[in-house]
């Protein structure tokens, strides 16, 4: 049997769609938890350099509280984009 190039293109297209969906999910997760991650990593960097990381940890806790509150709010298409 002879394979056509159409089948090769279909497989590549499916792969690109999957990669795009994974990228979108990663961007959404980073935008949701980004502040907490930045603050936590800042605290770790300060601690490793011998400094005091209490300010960064307090900021990380505040970001985590904000993220938890935002995750608990009900979102619909009517309120999409509110608070951004």
HELIX and SHEET records of a PDB file:
HELIX    1   1 UNK A    5  UNK A   48  1                                  44    
HELIX    2   2 UNK A   54  UNK A   72  1                                  19    
END                                                                             
